[in-house]
Amino acid sequence: MDAEGRLSSIQLLCLTISLGGLQTIWTAIMSQGSPYLLSLGMDPSFVSLVWLAGPLSGMLVQPYIGILSDSCTHPWGRRRPFIVGGTVSTVTCMMVLPWTREIVEVFCGSFGGDPYGRAVVIIIQVLAAFWVWCMQIAIQPLQCGIRALIVDQCPQSQQVLASAYASRVVGVGSILGYSTAFINLPLILPLLGNTQFKALCLVSSVGVVLTVAIQCLTIHEEPSHGVDADPKKRACCLGPFKDILLTIETMPKKIKRVCIVQSFAWLAWFPFLYYITTYIGDLIRHDTKTLSNSLPRQKVQVILADATRFGTLSLVFFATTAFTINLILPFFISQPTSTDGNQDYIFTHEERSTSGSRFLSTSALKSSSSAAAPKFTVRRAWIASHILAAATFFSIGLTKDHTLSTILISILGISWALTQWAPFALIGAELTKSRDSSPLQTPESLYTSIPASPDSEDDVVLPSLSTDLEQHGLIEEKNEVQAGSVMGVHNMAISAPQIVAAVGSSALFWTLQKWNIVGVDAMGILLMFGVLPSAIAAWLAIGIEET
């Protein structure tokens, strides 16, 4: 870290690497989660409701965790206790979930019950759903802690770069996770488990533990003395939820706009991420059955059994495209030189040592109207990604050829790259700008210096209006928007539409089933519904101001 607080490339990699480990957890769940639940005999409409665990916990739990971490005074720092605790809880759930059937059957068999009876099947399904919910809740402190730590550790000038590093390690995690899901692990490494899902859960658990360990051992986080030390407020169970509402009310307008755009974007992404593996697998099964007369019977059976695993191959291409874009695109992104697209605001700080204080000169504000707006920015790239996503969602749902669908999914990786990078870059830059320019953030901002006389070089220090108002209790001591709180609210914006999408998916499957539209046809219609929210997200993103 240099004198300005900028991190080196190695430090940025260590800071963000745990997101790559976390992504291996998500790839295991998204590639094999739905097929695993369906293999337990669950109805597709019920599977959609099970996946409500993710958005519900993201909407309710993560904002609460963000508030708690902002005010955490643990010796490890504000974020690290939640990162470590979330890791342990997540790994525990991931190790139990794929063994649910075996655990229930052994338990029932030991009491003389029928391990294959209808009641046992229902118990297995309920417990599997329970562990999915526990796992989704356990991930929230881990994910929130990592994202908030990245914002805390990087200055404003490195927020876009840090987000790019984060999206790159997420890309690497996706490639490794989906590639591992494609490999026949039970055949190659039978010690990992006798099913693909068991082996994937073990591998991803090891990955997240190793990457979190690297982050915690290499990134130093200073212990906080308490951002919110009011014991009455912390003792009240509703206190954090009031803080969430306050955060929504006071956070910068630009961040609010980003959250609104994310809400519409994730209405389209949720069905794709959770059903695309099953969709491609069904396309492969359909094509294989069509050609069954011209293929050896043994080969047909192998393809049908491994259709879901081969469906994961499309997500390998999807993740590879996203990683490539995240690797290349930041070099072509221009950084705006004005705060509003029309003017540059340049703050020059003058440091003095009188009485050990530093002063901000009232004559330090200068403006320049000659700044030229850059042609290709994060915002504009994000807008283009939404338009591309709308066209691709419609095309994937329309085609019934698994090869063409795989090509389209690979193209969709371009939009996914921006989804993993652009909103976090915009939010991080806005947070650090707000933090660095907060008038109440440092003691020196409570004073204003004016010349003692026209011929004097010494300044007279007068209490500012902020100090006077604070003494009379007219303003609070802290106006700074905290990273944990904002990241929690941002996750609410992502999670709430996923609830709508999950309920809507379940209702759509149920309705189409009444019309005898099932399988590939039903999932294709679901994917095509992503066109409208993606188009709305692109339109709303146009209103985001350049940083």
C-alpha positions as CSV (number, residue, x, y, z in Angstrom):
1,M,0.0,0.0,0.0
2,D,1.4,3.4,-1.0
3,A,1.2,6.7,0.8
4,E,-2.2,7.4,-0.8
5,G,-3.7,4.1,0.4
6,R,-3.6,2.4,-3.0
7,L,-3.2,-1.3,-3.0
8,S,-0.8,-3.3,-5.2
9,S,-2.0,-5.9,-7.7
10,I,-1.1,-8.7,-5.3
11,Q,-3.0,-7.0,-2.5
12,L,-6.0,-6.5,-4.7
13,L,-5.9,-10.2,-5.7
14,C,-5.7,-11.3,-2.0
15,L,-8.5,-8.9,-1.1
16,T,-10.9,-10.2,-3.7
17,I,-9.9,-13.9,-4.0
18,S,-12.5,-15.1,-1.5
19,L,-15.2,-14.1,-4.0
20,G,-13.8,-16.8,-6.3
21,G,-14.1,-19.4,-3.6
22,L,-17.7,-18.3,-2.8
23,Q,-18.5,-18.5,-6.5
24,T,-17.6,-22.2,-6.5
25,I,-20.4,-22.6,-3.9
26,W,-22.8,-20.9,-6.2
27,T,-21.7,-22.9,-9.3
28,A,-22.3,-26.1,-7.4
29,I,-25.8,-25.0,-6.4
30,M,-26.8,-23.5,-9.7
31,S,-25.5,-26.4,-11.8
32,Q,-26.6,-29.4,-9.7
33,G,-29.0,-28.0,-7.1
34,S,-32.2,-28.2,-9.1
35,P,-31.4,-31.6,-10.7
36,Y,-30.5,-32.9,-7.2
37,L,-33.8,-31.7,-5.7
38,L,-35.7,-33.1,-8.7
39,S,-34.0,-36.5,-8.1
40,L,-35.5,-36.6,-4.7
41,G,-39.0,-36.6,-6.3
42,M,-39.8,-32.9,-5.8
43,D,-42.3,-31.3,-8.2
44,P,-40.7,-28.5,-10.3
45,S,-43.1,-26.0,-8.9
46,F,-42.1,-26.9,-5.4
47,V,-38.4,-26.6,-6.4
48,S,-39.0,-23.0,-7.4
49,L,-40.4,-22.3,-4.0
50,V,-37.4,-23.9,-2.3
51,W,-35.1,-21.5,-4.2
52,L,-37.0,-18.7,-2.5
53,A,-34.5,-19.2,0.3
54,G,-31.8,-17.3,-1.5
55,P,-33.7,-14.1,-2.3
56,L,-35.6,-14.1,1.0
57,S,-32.4,-14.4,3.1
58,G,-30.7,-11.9,0.9
59,M,-33.5,-9.4,1.4
60,L,-34.0,-9.9,5.1
61,V,-30.7,-11.3,6.5
62,Q,-27.9,-9.5,4.6
63,P,-29.1,-5.9,5.3
64,Y,-29.3,-6.9,9.0
65,I,-25.7,-8.4,8.8
66,G,-24.5,-5.2,7.1
67,I,-25.8,-3.0,9.9
68,L,-24.2,-5.3,12.5
69,S,-20.9,-5.4,10.8
70,D,-20.8,-1.6,10.5
71,S,-21.0,-1.3,14.2
72,C,-18.9,-4.4,15.1
73,T,-16.0,-3.7,17.5
74,H,-14.4,-7.2,17.4
75,P,-10.6,-7.3,17.7
76,W,-10.5,-9.0,14.3
77,G,-12.1,-6.0,12.6
78,R,-15.6,-5.1,11.4
79,R,-15.9,-7.6,8.5
80,R,-13.7,-10.6,9.4
81,P,-15.8,-12.1,12.2
82,F,-18.8,-12.3,9.8
83,I,-16.6,-13.7,6.9
84,V,-15.2,-16.4,9.1
85,G,-18.5,-17.3,10.8
86,G,-20.3,-17.3,7.4
87,T,-17.7,-19.6,6.0
88,V,-18.0,-22.2,8.8
89,S,-21.8,-22.2,8.6
90,T,-21.8,-22.4,4.8
91,V,-19.4,-25.3,4.6
92,T,-21.4,-27.2,7.3
93,C,-24.6,-26.9,5.3
94,M,-22.9,-27.9,2.0
95,M,-21.4,-31.0,3.5
96,V,-24.8,-32.2,4.9
97,L,-27.2,-31.3,2.1
98,P,-26.1,-33.9,-0.5
99,W,-26.2,-36.7,2.1
100,T,-29.8,-35.9,3.2
101,R,-31.2,-39.1,1.7
102,E,-28.6,-41.4,3.2
103,I,-28.9,-39.7,6.7
104,V,-32.7,-40.1,6.7
105,E,-32.6,-43.7,5.4
106,V,-30.1,-44.8,8.0
107,F,-32.0,-43.1,10.8
108,C,-35.3,-44.6,9.8
109,G,-33.8,-48.0,9.2
110,S,-32.2,-48.0,12.7
111,F,-35.7,-47.7,14.2
112,G,-37.2,-50.5,12.1
113,G,-39.0,-48.2,9.6
114,D,-39.2,-48.7,5.8
115,P,-36.3,-46.5,4.4
116,Y,-38.1,-46.4,1.1
117,G,-41.6,-45.6,2.2
118,R,-43.6,-42.6,1.1
119,A,-43.3,-41.0,4.5
120,V,-39.5,-41.2,4.3
121,V,-39.5,-39.7,0.9
122,I,-41.4,-36.7,2.2
123,I,-39.1,-36.3,5.2
124,I,-36.1,-36.4,2.8
125,Q,-37.6,-33.7,0.6
126,V,-38.5,-31.5,3.6
127,L,-35.0,-31.9,5.2
128,A,-33.3,-31.2,1.8
129,A,-35.3,-28.0,1.5
130,F,-34.4,-27.1,5.1
131,W,-30.7,-27.4,4.4
132,V,-31.0,-25.3,1.3
133,W,-32.6,-22.6,3.4
134,C,-29.9,-22.9,6.1
135,M,-27.1,-22.7,3.5
136,Q,-28.6,-19.7,1.8
137,I,-28.8,-17.9,5.2
138,A,-25.3,-18.9,6.1
139,I,-23.9,-17.4,2.9
140,Q,-25.2,-13.9,3.6
141,P,-22.7,-12.8,6.3
142,L,-19.9,-14.2,4.1
143,Q,-20.9,-12.4,1.0
144,C,-21.8,-9.1,2.7
145,G,-18.5,-9.1,4.7
146,I,-16.4,-9.7,1.6
147,R,-18.1,-7.0,-0.5
148,A,-18.0,-4.4,2.3
149,L,-14.3,-5.2,3.0
150,I,-13.4,-4.4,-0.6
151,V,-15.1,-1.0,-0.4
152,D,-13.4,-0.3,3.0
153,Q,-9.9,-1.2,1.9
154,C,-9.7,0.6,-1.4
155,P,-9.6,4.4,-2.1
156,Q,-12.0,5.9,-4.6
157,S,-9.4,5.9,-7.3
158,Q,-9.2,2.1,-7.1
159,Q,-12.9,1.2,-6.7
160,V,-13.4,0.4,-10.4
161,L,-10.1,-1.6,-10.5
162,A,-11.1,-3.5,-7.3
163,S,-14.5,-4.4,-8.8
164,A,-12.7,-5.6,-12.0
165,Y,-10.4,-7.8,-9.9
166,A,-13.5,-9.1,-8.0
167,S,-15.3,-9.9,-11.2
168,R,-12.2,-11.7,-12.6
169,V,-11.8,-14.0,-9.6
170,V,-15.6,-14.6,-9.7
171,G,-15.0,-15.6,-13.4
172,V,-12.2,-17.9,-12.5
173,G,-14.3,-19.4,-9.8
174,S,-17.2,-19.9,-12.3
175,I,-14.9,-21.6,-14.8
176,L,-13.4,-23.9,-12.2
177,G,-16.7,-24.7,-10.7
178,Y,-18.6,-25.4,-13.9
179,S,-15.6,-27.3,-15.3
180,T,-15.5,-29.5,-12.2
181,A,-19.3,-30.0,-12.5
182,F,-18.8,-31.3,-16.1
183,I,-16.1,-33.8,-15.1
184,N,-17.5,-37.2,-14.0
185,L,-16.1,-36.9,-10.5
186,P,-17.5,-40.1,-9.0
187,L,-15.7,-42.0,-11.8
188,I,-12.4,-40.2,-11.5
189,L,-12.4,-39.5,-7.7
190,P,-14.8,-41.9,-6.0
191,L,-13.5,-40.9,-2.6
192,L,-15.2,-37.6,-3.0
193,G,-18.7,-39.2,-3.1
194,N,-20.8,-41.6,-5.1
195,T,-22.7,-38.8,-6.8
196,Q,-21.8,-35.7,-8.7
197,F,-23.5,-33.3,-6.3
198,K,-21.7,-34.8,-3.3
199,A,-18.3,-34.4,-4.9
200,L,-19.1,-30.9,-6.1
201,C,-20.1,-29.8,-2.6
202,L,-16.9,-31.2,-1.1
203,V,-14.7,-29.5,-3.7
204,S,-16.4,-26.1,-3.5
205,S,-16.2,-26.2,0.4
206,V,-12.5,-26.8,0.2
207,G,-12.2,-23.9,-2.3
208,V,-14.1,-21.4,-0.1
209,V,-12.1,-22.3,3.0
210,L,-8.8,-21.9,1.2
211,T,-9.6,-18.5,-0.4
212,V,-11.1,-17.1,2.8
213,A,-8.0,-18.2,4.7
214,I,-5.8,-16.4,2.2
215,Q,-7.8,-13.2,2.5
216,C,-7.9,-13.2,6.3
217,L,-4.2,-13.9,6.6
218,T,-3.0,-11.3,4.1
219,I,-5.4,-8.4,4.4
220,H,-5.1,-6.4,7.7
221,E,-8.3,-4.8,9.0
222,E,-8.1,-2.3,11.7
223,P,-10.4,-3.0,14.7
224,S,-13.3,-0.5,14.8
225,H,-14.1,1.6,17.9
226,G,-17.7,1.5,17.1
227,V,-19.5,3.5,14.4
228,D,-22.7,3.2,16.3
229,A,-22.0,2.9,20.0
230,D,-25.4,3.8,21.4
231,P,-26.2,0.9,23.7
232,K,-29.9,1.6,23.8
233,K,-30.0,1.5,20.0
234,R,-28.0,-1.7,19.8
235,A,-30.1,-3.4,22.5
236,C,-33.3,-2.8,20.6
237,C,-34.0,-5.6,18.1
238,L,-35.6,-3.1,15.7
239,G,-32.6,-0.8,15.8
240,P,-30.8,-2.4,12.8
241,F,-34.0,-2.3,10.7
242,K,-34.4,1.4,11.5
243,D,-30.9,1.8,10.3
244,I,-31.7,0.0,7.1
245,L,-34.6,2.5,6.4
246,L,-32.3,5.4,7.3
247,T,-29.7,4.0,4.8
248,I,-32.2,3.8,2.1
249,E,-33.3,7.4,2.8
250,T,-29.9,8.9,3.0
251,M,-27.7,7.0,0.6
252,P,-26.7,8.9,-2.6
253,K,-29.2,9.2,-5.4
254,K,-26.9,7.5,-7.8
255,I,-26.7,4.3,-5.6
256,K,-30.5,4.3,-5.4
257,R,-30.7,4.4,-9.2
258,V,-28.3,1.5,-9.5
259,C,-30.3,-0.6,-7.0
260,I,-33.5,0.1,-9.0
261,V,-31.7,-1.1,-12.2
262,Q,-30.5,-4.2,-10.5
263,S,-34.0,-5.1,-9.4
264,F,-35.3,-5.3,-12.9
265,A,-32.1,-7.0,-14.2
266,W,-32.3,-9.8,-11.7
267,L,-36.0,-10.5,-12.6
268,A,-34.5,-11.9,-15.8
269,W,-31.3,-13.5,-14.4
270,F,-32.9,-15.6,-11.6
271,P,-34.7,-18.1,-13.9
272,F,-31.7,-18.4,-16.2
273,L,-29.2,-19.1,-13.5
274,Y,-31.3,-21.8,-11.7
275,Y,-32.9,-23.5,-14.7
276,I,-30.5,-23.3,-17.6
277,T,-28.6,-26.5,-16.7
278,T,-31.9,-28.4,-16.6
279,Y,-33.0,-26.7,-19.8
280,I,-29.9,-27.7,-21.8
281,G,-30.0,-31.2,-20.3
282,D,-33.6,-31.6,-21.4
283,L,-32.7,-30.4,-24.9
284,I,-29.9,-33.0,-25.1
285,R,-32.3,-35.7,-23.9
286,H,-34.8,-34.7,-26.5
287,D,-32.3,-34.7,-29.3
288,T,-30.9,-38.1,-28.1
289,K,-34.3,-39.7,-28.1
290,T,-35.0,-38.4,-31.6
291,L,-31.7,-40.1,-32.8
292,S,-32.1,-43.2,-30.6
293,N,-32.8,-45.4,-33.6
294,S,-29.5,-44.6,-35.2
295,L,-27.3,-44.8,-32.0
296,P,-26.2,-47.9,-30.0
297,R,-28.6,-48.5,-27.1
298,Q,-25.8,-48.4,-24.5
299,K,-24.6,-45.0,-25.8
300,V,-28.1,-43.6,-25.7
301,Q,-28.4,-44.6,-22.0
302,V,-25.1,-43.0,-21.1
303,I,-26.1,-39.7,-22.8
304,L,-29.5,-39.7,-21.1
305,A,-28.0,-40.4,-17.7
306,D,-25.3,-37.7,-18.1
307,A,-27.5,-35.0,-19.9
308,T,-27.5,-32.7,-16.9
309,R,-23.7,-33.0,-16.6
310,F,-23.3,-32.2,-20.3
311,G,-25.6,-29.3,-19.9
312,T,-23.2,-27.8,-17.5
313,L,-20.7,-27.5,-20.3
314,S,-22.6,-24.6,-21.7
315,L,-22.1,-22.8,-18.4
316,V,-18.3,-23.4,-18.7
317,F,-18.4,-21.5,-22.0
318,F,-20.7,-18.9,-20.3
319,A,-18.2,-18.4,-17.5
320,T,-15.2,-18.3,-19.8
321,T,-16.8,-15.5,-21.9
322,A,-17.5,-13.5,-18.8
323,F,-14.0,-13.9,-17.5
324,T,-12.5,-12.9,-20.8
325,I,-14.7,-9.8,-20.9
326,N,-13.8,-8.9,-17.3
327,L,-10.1,-9.3,-18.2
328,I,-10.2,-7.1,-21.3
329,L,-13.0,-4.6,-20.9
330,P,-11.5,-2.5,-18.0
331,F,-8.7,-1.4,-20.3
332,F,-11.2,0.2,-22.7
333,I,-13.3,1.9,-20.0
334,S,-12.8,5.7,-19.7
335,Q,-13.0,7.4,-16.4
336,P,-15.1,10.6,-16.4
337,T,-13.3,13.7,-15.3
338,S,-16.3,15.6,-14.0
339,T,-18.8,14.9,-11.2
340,D,-21.9,15.7,-13.2
341,G,-20.7,15.5,-16.8
342,N,-20.4,19.3,-17.1
343,Q,-18.0,20.5,-14.4
344,D,-14.9,19.4,-12.7
345,Y,-14.8,20.1,-8.9
346,I,-11.2,20.1,-7.6
347,F,-10.7,20.2,-3.9
348,T,-7.2,21.3,-2.7
349,H,-6.4,20.7,0.9
350,E,-4.0,22.9,2.8
351,E,-2.4,21.4,5.8
352,R,-1.1,23.5,8.7
353,S,0.3,22.6,12.0
354,T,-1.0,25.3,14.3
355,S,-2.1,23.7,17.6
356,G,-1.8,20.3,15.9
357,S,-4.9,20.9,13.7
358,R,-5.4,20.7,9.9
359,F,-7.6,23.2,8.1
360,L,-9.6,23.3,5.0
361,S,-9.4,26.6,3.2
362,T,-12.7,28.1,2.1
363,S,-11.0,29.2,-1.0
364,A,-10.1,25.7,-2.0
365,L,-13.0,25.0,-4.3
366,K,-12.3,25.5,-8.0
367,S,-14.5,24.6,-10.9
368,S,-13.7,23.9,-14.5
369,S,-16.3,23.6,-17.2
370,S,-14.0,22.4,-19.9
371,A,-14.1,18.7,-19.0
372,A,-15.1,16.5,-21.9
373,A,-17.3,13.5,-21.2
374,P,-15.7,10.2,-22.1
375,K,-17.2,8.1,-24.9
376,F,-17.2,4.6,-23.3
377,T,-17.8,4.4,-19.5
378,V,-18.9,1.8,-17.0
379,R,-22.5,3.1,-17.2
380,R,-22.7,2.9,-21.0
381,A,-21.2,-0.6,-21.1
382,W,-23.8,-1.6,-18.5
383,I,-26.6,-0.2,-20.6
384,A,-25.4,-2.2,-23.6
385,S,-25.2,-5.4,-21.6
386,H,-28.8,-5.1,-20.6
387,I,-29.8,-4.7,-24.3
388,L,-27.7,-7.7,-25.3
389,A,-29.2,-9.8,-22.4
390,A,-32.8,-9.0,-23.6
391,A,-32.1,-10.2,-27.1
392,T,-30.2,-13.3,-25.9
393,F,-32.9,-14.4,-23.4
394,F,-35.5,-14.3,-26.1
395,S,-33.3,-16.2,-28.6
396,I,-32.4,-19.0,-26.0
397,G,-36.0,-19.6,-25.2
398,L,-37.0,-19.6,-28.9
399,T,-34.4,-22.2,-30.1
400,K,-34.8,-25.9,-29.4
401,D,-31.3,-26.9,-30.5
402,H,-28.8,-27.5,-27.7
403,T,-25.8,-26.5,-29.8
404,L,-27.2,-23.2,-30.8
405,S,-28.4,-22.6,-27.3
406,T,-24.9,-23.2,-26.0
407,I,-23.6,-20.6,-28.4
408,L,-26.2,-18.1,-27.2
409,I,-25.4,-18.8,-23.6
410,S,-21.7,-18.2,-24.3
411,I,-22.7,-14.8,-25.8
412,L,-24.8,-14.0,-22.7
413,G,-21.6,-14.3,-20.7
414,I,-20.8,-10.7,-21.9
415,S,-23.8,-9.4,-20.1
416,W,-23.1,-11.5,-17.0
417,A,-19.6,-10.0,-16.9
418,L,-21.0,-6.5,-16.6
419,T,-23.6,-7.6,-14.1
420,Q,-20.8,-8.9,-11.9
421,W,-18.7,-5.7,-12.2
422,A,-20.5,-2.5,-13.2
423,P,-23.0,-2.0,-10.3
424,F,-20.3,-2.7,-7.7
425,A,-17.9,-0.4,-9.4
426,L,-20.5,2.4,-9.5
427,I,-21.5,1.9,-5.9
428,G,-18.0,1.6,-4.6
429,A,-16.8,4.8,-6.3
430,E,-19.9,6.7,-5.0
431,L,-19.4,5.4,-1.5
432,T,-15.7,6.4,-1.3
433,K,-16.5,9.8,-2.9
434,S,-19.1,10.3,-0.2
435,R,-16.8,9.1,2.5
436,D,-13.9,11.3,1.4
437,S,-16.0,14.4,1.0
438,S,-18.1,14.0,4.1
439,P,-18.0,17.3,6.1
440,L,-18.4,15.5,9.4
441,Q,-16.0,12.7,8.8
442,T,-12.9,14.3,10.3
443,P,-12.3,16.8,13.1
444,E,-10.8,19.3,10.8
445,S,-14.0,19.6,8.9
446,L,-15.6,21.2,11.9
447,Y,-13.5,24.3,11.4
448,T,-13.3,26.9,8.8
449,S,-10.1,29.0,8.3
450,I,-10.2,32.6,7.1
451,P,-7.4,35.1,6.7
452,A,-6.8,37.2,9.9
453,S,-6.0,40.2,7.7
454,P,-5.3,40.9,4.0
455,D,-1.5,41.1,4.8
456,S,-1.4,38.2,7.2
457,E,-0.3,34.6,6.3
458,D,-1.8,33.2,9.4
459,D,-5.4,32.0,9.5
460,V,-8.0,32.5,12.2
461,V,-9.8,29.2,13.0
462,L,-13.5,29.6,13.7
463,P,-16.0,26.9,14.6
464,S,-18.1,26.1,11.6
465,L,-21.8,26.0,11.5
466,S,-21.7,22.2,11.7
467,T,-20.0,22.4,15.1
468,D,-22.6,24.9,16.4
469,L,-25.5,22.8,15.2
470,E,-24.0,19.6,16.6
471,Q,-23.6,21.2,20.0
472,H,-27.3,22.0,20.0
473,G,-28.2,18.5,18.9
474,L,-29.6,19.6,15.6
475,I,-27.6,17.2,13.6
476,E,-26.1,13.8,14.3
477,E,-22.5,13.0,14.8
478,K,-22.4,10.7,11.8
479,N,-23.7,11.3,8.4
480,E,-21.4,8.9,6.6
481,V,-23.1,6.1,4.7
482,Q,-21.5,2.8,5.7
483,A,-20.4,0.2,3.2
484,G,-22.0,-2.7,5.0
485,S,-25.4,-1.0,5.2
486,V,-25.3,0.0,1.5
487,M,-24.2,-3.4,0.3
488,G,-27.1,-4.9,2.4
489,V,-29.6,-2.6,0.8
490,H,-28.1,-3.4,-2.7
491,N,-28.6,-7.1,-2.0
492,M,-32.2,-6.3,-1.0
493,A,-32.6,-4.8,-4.5
494,I,-31.2,-8.0,-6.0
495,S,-33.1,-10.4,-3.8
496,A,-36.6,-8.9,-3.8
497,P,-37.1,-9.4,-7.6
498,Q,-35.8,-13.0,-7.3
499,I,-38.7,-13.7,-4.9
500,V,-41.1,-12.4,-7.5
501,A,-39.3,-14.5,-10.2
502,A,-39.3,-17.6,-8.1
503,V,-43.0,-17.3,-7.3
504,G,-43.8,-16.4,-10.9
505,S,-41.8,-19.3,-12.2
506,S,-43.7,-21.7,-9.9
507,A,-47.0,-20.2,-11.0
508,L,-46.0,-20.3,-14.7
509,F,-45.0,-24.0,-14.5
510,W,-48.2,-24.9,-12.7
511,T,-50.3,-23.0,-15.3
512,L,-48.5,-24.4,-18.3
513,Q,-48.8,-27.9,-16.9
514,K,-52.6,-27.5,-17.0
515,W,-52.2,-26.9,-20.7
516,N,-49.9,-29.9,-21.1
517,I,-46.9,-27.6,-21.8
518,V,-44.0,-29.1,-19.8
519,G,-40.3,-29.7,-19.9
520,V,-38.3,-27.9,-22.6
521,D,-41.3,-25.9,-23.9
522,A,-42.2,-24.6,-20.4
523,M,-38.6,-23.6,-19.5
524,G,-38.2,-21.9,-22.9
525,I,-41.3,-19.8,-22.3
526,L,-39.9,-18.9,-18.8
527,L,-36.5,-17.8,-20.3
528,M,-38.2,-15.6,-22.9
529,F,-39.9,-13.7,-20.1
530,G,-36.5,-12.2,-19.3
531,V,-36.8,-9.8,-22.3
532,L,-39.1,-7.2,-20.7
533,P,-37.2,-6.7,-17.3
534,S,-33.8,-6.5,-19.2
535,A,-35.2,-3.9,-21.5
536,I,-36.5,-1.8,-18.6
537,A,-33.2,-2.1,-16.8
538,A,-31.4,-0.7,-19.9
539,W,-33.8,2.2,-20.0
540,L,-33.5,3.0,-16.3
541,A,-29.6,2.8,-16.5
542,I,-29.6,5.6,-19.0
543,G,-30.6,8.0,-16.1
544,I,-27.6,7.1,-14.0
545,E,-25.1,10.0,-13.8
546,E,-21.5,9.5,-14.7
547,T,-19.1,9.4,-11.7
